[in-house]
Amino acid sequence: MPNNDKTTREIVIEQTKATGILPCIKLKAKADYLAYAQAMHDGGARVIEITMTTPGALGAIEAIASEFKGRLWVAAGTVLDATTAREVILHGGSVIVSPSVDTAVIDLANRYQIPVFSGAFTATECMTAMRAGAAMVKVFPAQLGGPGYMTNLRMVYPELNLIPSGGVSLENAAAFIRCGACAVSGARTFMNHDEIAAEGLGWITKQVARFIEVIREAKRNLPELP
């Protein structure tokens, strides 16, 4: 169990790096969110994301945060303004995830000592996010730059915690890690509705576990970055 003396920010960063994943629950209709969260937790996830575009997102965040207190930390994704960020925090959210650099969102979250995973893509955006106080940078859409782009960013910002999202798969996750990412993220990657319809939520558990194992293996004997 995480050290109780650590801040939420420290725990979230530690757990995200330890598992190497930030799986996202993104649905078009209300569902049993606790069951989805349980499936991800059973696979080994410790920080999960629920997009604010999902119906009933705030209620889902509150329910999961209450049910899994101390075992699972809930991030709110696609947070577009400070007002929404505050609502997420008041409903028990432990992380704010934005698709772009929004200094007002970062400032609000930092005021409440809640970490922000700021969306960014260019080197300038990454620097802006870091200076504003983002805990991690979610590189989106990652498929545009590919795994090698992580190396480019880390060459100039070696202290940057990078989480690629968009186009990450089991086939390329290891490459992203070897090129400098500390974790990977995605929605469709962990929420293939055809597979879930065929196998049930157990498919999510297996998918999460597969990613964690692939990333754990990739982190062994990492190459030195240029």
WOWOWO-V957326 format. One record per run of one state. SS is the DSSP state (~ for helix, > for strand, _ for the rest). FROM is the first residue (numbers start at 1). TO is the last residue. If there is no record, write none. Layout:
BEGIN
ss = (SS	SS)
from = (FROM	FROM)
to = (TO	TO)
END
This chain:
BEGIN
ss = (_	~	_	>	_	~	_	>	_	~	_	>	_	~	_	>	_	~	_	>	_	~	_	>	_	~	_	~	_	>	_	~	_	>	_	~	_	~	_)
from = (1	8	20	21	26	33	44	47	52	57	68	73	78	82	91	95	99	103	112	115	121	123	133	136	140	142	145	147	157	162	166	173	179	183	187	193	200	202	219)
to = (7	19	20	25	32	43	46	51	56	67	72	77	81	90	94	98	102	111	114	120	122	132	135	139	141	144	146	156	161	165	172	178	182	186	192	199	201	218	226)
END
